[in-house]
Amino acid sequence: MSKKLHTRLLLGIAAMALAWSFSINGFAASFDAEATQALAKKQGCFKCHAIDKTKKGPSYKKLAAKYKGKEAEGVTAMNKNLTESPVVKLEDGSEEEHKKPDFTPEQRKDIIDWILSMSK
């Protein structure tokens, strides 16, 4: 194999790996941010959360910052909150059962990706 072909092959592999890592970490925005925000509002998420201020629950930007660099952990935690209705600790220290919104799996993925995208 020529040195030029070898270099091209390595650059191609590196580019594919980089693109794959971004999509795995949820950085490839495959959601419509406005539609996803409207869905969160429709499901009542904004009763306890806001984008950039603390209400009963943490802001979405605070959640994104918490899981920055630990996106897999964030996906797991948020999936649990959105599917199992666990008891969660609120900002004031009290505890409450987290409301289980009526999201399809695709909508739930979009919501989680939308929240995690706020760490940029």
MOTAGI-V254613 format. One record per residue. RES is the residue in three letters. PHI is phi in radians with two decimals (999 if undefined). PSI is psi in whole degrees, -180 to 180 (none if undefined). NEAR is the number of other C-alpha atoms within 8 Angstrom. Layout:
res = <RES,RES>
phi = <PHI,PHI>
psi = <PSI,PSI>
near = <NEAR,NEAR>
This chain:
res = <MET,SER,LYS,LYS,LEU,HIS,THR,ARG,LEU,LEU,LEU,GLY,ILE,ALA,ALA,MET,ALA,LEU,ALA,TRP,SER,PHE,SER,ILE,ASN,GLY,PHE,ALA,ALA,SER,PHE,ASP,ALA,GLU,ALA,THR,GLN,ALA,LEU,ALA,LYS,LYS,GLN,GLY,CYS,PHE,LYS,CYS,HIS,ALA,ILE,ASP,LYS,THR,LYS,LYS,GLY,PRO,SER,TYR,LYS,LYS,LEU,ALA,ALA,LYS,TYR,LYS,GLY,LYS,GLU,ALA,GLU,GLY,VAL,THR,ALA,MET,ASN,LYS,ASN,LEU,THR,GLU,SER,PRO,VAL,VAL,LYS,LEU,GLU,ASP,GLY,SER,GLU,GLU,GLU,HIS,LYS,LYS,PRO,ASP,PHE,THR,PRO,GLU,GLN,ARG,LYS,ASP,ILE,ILE,ASP,TRP,ILE,LEU,SER,MET,SER,LYS>
phi = <999,-1.25,-1.10,-1.13,-1.16,-1.05,-1.11,-1.06,-1.09,-1.13,-1.13,-1.11,-1.12,-1.11,-1.12,-1.13,-1.12,-1.13,-1.08,-1.13,-1.15,-1.15,-1.23,-1.13,-1.48,1.38,-1.46,-1.47,-1.17,-1.78,-2.07,-1.62,-1.02,-1.15,-1.16,-1.17,-1.12,-1.10,-1.14,-1.07,-1.14,-1.05,-1.46,1.52,-1.10,-1.37,-1.19,-1.97,-2.15,-2.34,-1.18,-2.30,-2.43,-1.41,-2.09,-1.09,-1.92,-1.18,-1.19,-1.14,-1.16,-1.18,-1.11,-1.06,-1.14,-1.05,-1.79,-1.09,1.45,-2.30,-1.04,-1.07,-1.11,-1.12,-1.06,-1.08,-1.13,-1.22,-1.04,-1.07,-1.11,-1.56,-2.11,-1.95,0.91,-1.28,-1.36,-2.09,-1.51,-1.50,-1.04,-1.49,1.65,-1.33,-2.14,-2.72,-1.27,-1.28,-1.10,-1.71,-1.19,-1.64,-1.77,-1.29,-0.98,-1.18,-1.14,-1.09,-1.08,-1.07,-1.05,-1.13,-1.08,-1.08,-1.10,-1.12,-1.20,-1.32,-1.48,-1.57>
psi = <134,157,-38,-44,-41,-44,-45,-43,-45,-41,-40,-44,-42,-42,-42,-42,-40,-47,-42,-41,-37,-42,-35,-39,6,14,-18,101,101,16,158,110,-43,-44,-38,-41,-41,-38,-43,-41,-45,-36,-1,11,-31,-2,-35,-19,155,168,-48,16,153,134,-136,-39,170,155,158,-35,-35,-41,-44,-43,-39,-38,10,125,-6,46,-38,-41,-41,-43,-45,-48,-45,-36,-42,-46,-33,-10,-24,-9,55,166,128,151,127,169,-30,3,-13,170,150,151,130,130,138,102,161,72,145,164,-38,-42,-40,-42,-44,-44,-47,-45,-39,-46,-48,-28,-15,-4,-2,none>
near = <4,5,6,6,8,9,8,8,8,8,8,8,8,8,8,8,8,8,8,8,8,10,9,7,9,11,9,7,9,5,8,7,7,6,7,13,9,8,8,11,9,7,8,9,10,8,6,10,14,12,7,8,8,10,10,9,9,14,13,12,11,9,11,13,10,6,11,9,4,7,11,7,8,10,9,8,8,9,10,10,12,12,8,7,11,8,8,8,8,11,10,5,6,7,8,8,8,10,7,9,9,5,7,6,6,7,9,11,8,11,11,11,12,12,11,15,11,10,8,3>
